[in-house]
């Protein structure tokens, strides 16, 4: 599926902004599903998901940074 990663300002439990170095330690990232293939069953287009960052592949489409991810790399689908 083709997804658009969502940039978030990450904060710790004390409300402090997480540094760039600490941000790399966060494995699952938030994204919006843009296009879903016919074999994908757990996600529909437009849904917000959390995906496994190491299991994704970055792609540039019309100058926009997007990512491609397989269904088994989806950790959570927001309702």
ChimeraX attribute file (.defattr): number of C-alpha atoms within 10 A of each C-alpha:
attribute: neighborCount
match mode: 1-to-1
recipient: residues
	/A:1	19
	/A:2	21
	/A:3	26
	/A:4	19
	/A:5	20
	/A:6	14
	/A:7	9
	/A:8	8
	/A:9	9
	/A:10	14
	/A:11	12
	/A:12	9
	/A:13	6
	/A:14	6
	/A:15	8
	/A:16	9
	/A:17	13
	/A:18	12
	/A:19	12
	/A:20	9
	/A:21	8
	/A:22	10
	/A:23	13
	/A:24	9
	/A:25	8
	/A:26	11
	/A:27	12
	/A:28	17
	/A:29	17
	/A:30	21
	/A:31	21
	/A:32	19
	/A:33	23
	/A:34	16
	/A:35	15
	/A:36	19
	/A:37	13
	/A:38	7
	/A:39	8
	/A:40	12
	/A:41	9
	/A:42	11
	/A:43	19
	/A:44	16
	/A:45	14
	/A:46	13
	/A:47	14
	/A:48	21
	/A:49	22
	/A:50	20
	/A:51	24
	/A:52	18
	/A:53	19
	/A:54	10
	/A:55	15
	/A:56	18
	/A:57	12
	/A:58	15
	/A:59	14
	/A:60	9
	/A:61	9
	/A:62	7
	/A:63	7
	/A:64	9
	/A:65	12
	/A:66	20
	/A:67	20
	/A:68	16
	/A:69	20
	/A:70	16
	/A:71	17
	/A:72	11
	/A:73	15
	/A:74	19
	/A:75	13
	/A:76	16
	/A:77	17
	/A:78	9
	/A:79	6
